[in-house]
Amino acid sequence: ALSCALDSAMLDLQGQRLHLPIAALAAERPIEVVTVNAVIGNGPLTTMQEQVRSAIAAGYKTLKLKVGIGPLEEDYRHVEAIREAAPDAHLRLDANGAWDTDTATKALQELAQYNLEYLEQPVPADDLAGMRQLRSLQLCRIAGDESVSTIDTALNVLRMGAADILVLKPMRLGGIRPALKL
């Protein structure tokens, strides 16, 4: 966290001296808009569907739901309810490493019918073999999050073929520039 704070402060200072935003220092052609997802909270299905409709009305095109909190059947019902409320939205699921490989396989086989954009961190961070196995099913893309705790672990995820997507968090990686380098 301290490395990230220092990196951000140095970029900010440099930007102030050059009268440029940090984005202009970080990339030759910085993007002007960053699209984000709406996070849908777990709860009663009607409440979740209300959250989904509100997010879509607010302009969100991508929704993210935490899974692996309760029984798989509950996750199935939640994802189905979200799809009913927003059939065209991009849908991301994040298990935060809650499942073992067998449970994640079972979940993915059922949930893939809902046209997922990706499943984030389905198994514990150190189970790269499990992530690679899930990825090999080709039911949806697999994203590494907690598995990407440093630049070295991120490169290991890539070497192992354990993820299609890396969720990069500058705070965890030591700053904006190390994240961009990765």
C-alpha positions in Angstrom: 0.0 0.0 0.0 2.8 2.4 0.8 4.6 1.7 -2.5 1.3 2.4 -4.3 0.8 5.7 -2.4 4.3 6.8 -3.2 4.0 5.9 -6.9 0.7 7.8 -7.0 2.2 10.8 -5.3 5.2 10.8 -7.6 3.0 10.6 -10.7 0.8 13.4 -9.3 3.8 15.6 -8.6 5.2 15.0 -12.1 1.7 15.7 -13.5 1.4 19.0 -11.6 4.9 20.1 -12.8 3.9 19.3 -16.5 0.3 20.4 -16.1 -0.8 17.0 -17.2 -3.2 14.5 -15.6 -1.8 11.2 -14.3 -3.5 9.4 -17.2 -1.4 11.3 -19.7 1.8 10.3 -17.9 0.8 6.6 -17.6 0.0 6.0 -21.3 0.8 7.6 -24.7 -2.9 7.6 -25.6 -4.9 7.5 -22.4 -8.5 6.4 -22.6 -11.0 9.1 -21.6 -13.6 6.9 -20.0 -13.2 3.8 -17.8 -16.2 1.5 -17.8 -17.0 -0.1 -14.5 -19.4 -2.7 -13.3 -22.2 -2.5 -10.8 -21.9 -4.8 -7.9 -25.2 -6.6 -7.1 -25.6 -7.5 -3.4 -26.8 -10.9 -2.3 -30.2 -11.0 -0.7 -33.8 -11.7 -1.5 -34.3 -12.3 -5.2 -36.7 -9.4 -5.6 -34.2 -7.0 -4.0 -31.5 -8.3 -6.3 -33.6 -7.8 -9.3 -34.4 -4.2 -8.2 -30.7 -3.5 -7.8 -30.1 -4.9 -11.3 -32.9 -2.7 -12.8 -31.5 0.3 -11.0 -28.0 -0.4 -12.2 -29.2 -0.8 -15.8 -31.3 2.4 -15.6 -28.2 4.2 -14.3 -26.3 3.2 -17.5 -24.4 0.1 -16.3 -23.9 -2.5 -18.9 -21.9 -4.9 -16.8 -23.0 -6.5 -13.5 -20.9 -8.4 -10.9 -22.2 -10.8 -8.3 -20.3 -12.5 -5.5 -20.9 -16.2 -5.4 -19.7 -19.0 -3.2 -21.1 -17.4 -0.1 -23.9 -19.9 0.4 -25.0 -23.2 -1.2 -24.6 -23.6 -4.9 -28.3 -23.8 -5.4 -28.6 -20.3 -4.0 -26.0 -19.0 -6.5 -27.9 -20.7 -9.3 -31.1 -18.9 -8.2 -29.3 -15.5 -7.9 -27.7 -15.7 -11.3 -31.0 -16.8 -12.9 -32.8 -13.9 -11.3 -30.2 -11.4 -12.5 -30.4 -12.8 -16.0 -34.2 -12.5 -16.0 -33.9 -8.9 -15.0 -31.0 -8.1 -17.4 -30.8 -10.6 -20.2 -28.3 -8.5 -22.2 -26.0 -7.3 -19.5 -22.4 -8.5 -19.3 -22.3 -10.7 -16.2 -19.3 -11.3 -14.0 -19.2 -13.7 -11.1 -16.6 -13.6 -8.3 -16.2 -16.6 -6.0 -13.2 -15.0 -4.1 -11.6 -18.5 -3.9 -14.5 -20.0 -2.0 -14.7 -23.3 -4.0 -12.5 -26.3 -4.5 -12.0 -27.5 -8.0 -14.8 -30.0 -8.0 -17.3 -27.5 -6.6 -16.2 -24.9 -9.1 -16.5 -27.3 -12.0 -20.0 -28.2 -10.9 -20.9 -24.6 -10.5 -19.4 -23.6 -13.8 -21.2 -26.4 -15.7 -24.5 -25.1 -14.4 -23.8 -21.4 -14.5 -22.2 -21.2 -18.0 -25.7 -21.3 -19.6 -26.2 -17.7 -18.3 -23.6 -16.4 -20.8 -21.0 -15.2 -18.2 -18.3 -12.7 -19.2 -16.0 -14.4 -16.7 -15.7 -16.2 -13.4 -13.2 -14.5 -11.1 -11.0 -16.4 -8.6 -13.2 -19.6 -8.5 -10.7 -21.5 -6.3 -8.1 -20.5 -3.7 -5.3 -18.2 -4.9 -2.6 -20.8 -4.7 -4.6 -23.4 -6.7 -3.3 -22.5 -10.2 -3.7 -26.1 -11.4 -7.4 -25.9 -10.4 -7.8 -22.6 -12.3 -6.1 -24.1 -15.4 -8.4 -27.1 -15.2 -11.5 -24.9 -15.0 -10.1 -22.8 -17.9 -9.7 -25.9 -20.0 -13.4 -26.6 -19.8 -13.9 -23.5 -22.0 -17.3 -22.8 -20.5 -16.3 -19.1 -19.8 -13.2 -17.1 -19.2 -11.4 -17.5 -15.9 -10.0 -14.4 -14.1 -7.3 -14.4 -11.5 -7.6 -11.8 -8.7 -6.3 -13.0 -5.4 -3.8 -15.1 -7.4 -2.3 -11.8 -8.6 -0.7 -10.5 -5.4 2.6 -9.4 -6.9 4.1 -9.1 -10.4 5.9 -12.4 -9.9 2.6 -14.2 -9.0 0.9 -12.6 -11.9 3.6 -13.8 -14.3 3.3 -17.3 -12.7 -0.5 -17.3 -13.4 0.2 -16.5 -17.0 3.0 -19.1 -17.3 0.7 -21.8 -15.8 -2.1 -20.9 -18.2 -4.3 -20.5 -15.2 -6.3 -17.4 -16.3 -7.7 -15.7 -19.3 -7.9 -12.4 -17.4 -5.8 -10.8 -14.7 -7.5 -8.4 -12.3 -4.8 -5.9 -11.5 -5.0 -3.9 -8.4 -2.4 -1.2 -8.2 -2.5 -1.2 -4.4 -1.5 -4.8 -4.3 1.1 -4.5 -7.1 3.0 -1.5 -5.8 1.4 1.3 -7.8 0.0 2.4 -11.1 3.2 2.1 -13.0 3.9 -1.5 -12.0 0.3 -2.5 -12.8 0.6 -0.8 -16.2 4.0 -2.5 -16.8 2.4 -5.9 -16.0 
